[in-house]
């Protein structure tokens, strides 16, 4: 948490995505922790949750980062998303 503190505001919302990949992954991990285990989300629900945890208005960037880095899984058509429990152990 200390390593990403510069990228969070007082409420714990992400204010920017770090440029450095190692810190970027920590931000994605932090955001992934906001998702419930064993729950499926629609794309709209994913965006709503992400929007409540960042301040810069780019839920697509964050959603893509979560999926591409394996923190969230999704159906090929994007109809369902869920938390990747294997990443929970990391």
C-alpha positions as CSV (number, residue, x, y, z in Angstrom):
1,X,0.0,0.0,0.0
2,X,2.8,2.4,0.8
3,X,4.3,2.0,-2.7
4,X,1.1,3.2,-4.3
5,X,0.1,5.9,-1.8
6,X,1.4,8.7,-4.1
7,X,-1.2,7.5,-6.6
8,X,-4.2,7.6,-4.2
9,X,-6.1,10.5,-2.7
10,X,-7.3,10.8,0.9
11,X,-10.3,8.6,0.2
12,X,-8.2,5.9,-1.3
13,X,-9.2,6.6,-4.9
14,X,-6.7,6.2,-7.7
15,X,-5.7,9.6,-9.1
16,X,-3.4,8.3,-11.8
17,X,-1.9,5.1,-13.2
18,X,1.8,4.9,-12.5
19,X,4.2,4.7,-15.5
20,X,6.4,2.1,-13.9
21,X,5.1,-1.4,-14.6
22,X,5.8,-2.8,-11.1
23,X,3.8,0.0,-9.5
24,X,1.1,-0.2,-12.1
25,X,0.5,-3.8,-11.2
26,X,0.2,-2.8,-7.5
27,X,-2.5,-0.3,-8.5
28,X,-4.4,-3.0,-10.4
29,X,-4.0,-5.4,-7.5
30,X,-5.4,-2.7,-5.2
31,X,-8.3,-2.1,-7.5
32,X,-9.0,-5.9,-7.9
33,X,-9.3,-6.1,-4.1
34,X,-12.5,-4.1,-4.5
35,X,-14.2,-6.9,-6.4
36,X,-16.0,-9.7,-4.5
37,X,-14.9,-13.3,-4.8
38,X,-17.3,-15.7,-6.5
39,X,-19.4,-13.0,-8.0
40,X,-20.1,-12.3,-11.7
41,X,-20.2,-8.7,-12.9
42,X,-21.6,-7.2,-16.1
43,X,-19.4,-4.7,-17.9
44,X,-21.6,-1.9,-16.6
45,X,-21.2,-3.1,-13.0
46,X,-17.4,-3.4,-13.5
47,X,-17.3,0.2,-14.8
48,X,-19.4,1.5,-11.9
49,X,-17.2,-0.2,-9.3
50,X,-14.0,1.1,-11.1
51,X,-15.5,4.6,-11.3
52,X,-16.1,4.7,-7.6
53,X,-12.4,4.0,-7.0
54,X,-10.7,6.5,-9.4
55,X,-10.8,10.2,-10.1
56,X,-9.6,10.6,-13.7
57,X,-12.6,9.3,-15.7
58,X,-11.0,6.4,-17.6
59,X,-12.7,3.2,-16.5
60,X,-11.8,1.6,-19.8
61,X,-8.1,1.9,-19.2
62,X,-8.4,0.4,-15.8
63,X,-10.8,-2.4,-16.8
64,X,-8.5,-3.3,-19.7
65,X,-5.5,-3.3,-17.3
66,X,-7.3,-5.5,-14.8
67,X,-8.1,-8.0,-17.6
68,X,-4.8,-7.9,-19.4
69,X,-2.9,-8.4,-16.2
70,X,-5.1,-11.3,-15.1
71,X,-6.8,-9.7,-12.1
72,X,-10.2,-10.0,-13.7
73,X,-11.4,-12.7,-16.1
74,X,-14.1,-12.2,-18.7
75,X,-16.2,-14.0,-21.2
76,X,-14.9,-13.5,-24.8
77,X,-18.0,-11.4,-25.6
78,X,-17.5,-9.2,-22.5
79,X,-20.9,-10.1,-21.1
80,X,-19.5,-11.4,-17.7
81,X,-16.5,-10.5,-15.6
82,X,-15.2,-12.1,-12.4
83,X,-12.3,-11.9,-10.1
84,X,-9.4,-14.2,-10.9
85,X,-8.9,-16.1,-7.6
86,X,-5.5,-17.4,-8.7
87,X,-4.2,-13.7,-8.7
88,X,-5.6,-13.4,-5.1
89,X,-2.7,-15.6,-3.9
90,X,-0.1,-13.3,-5.4
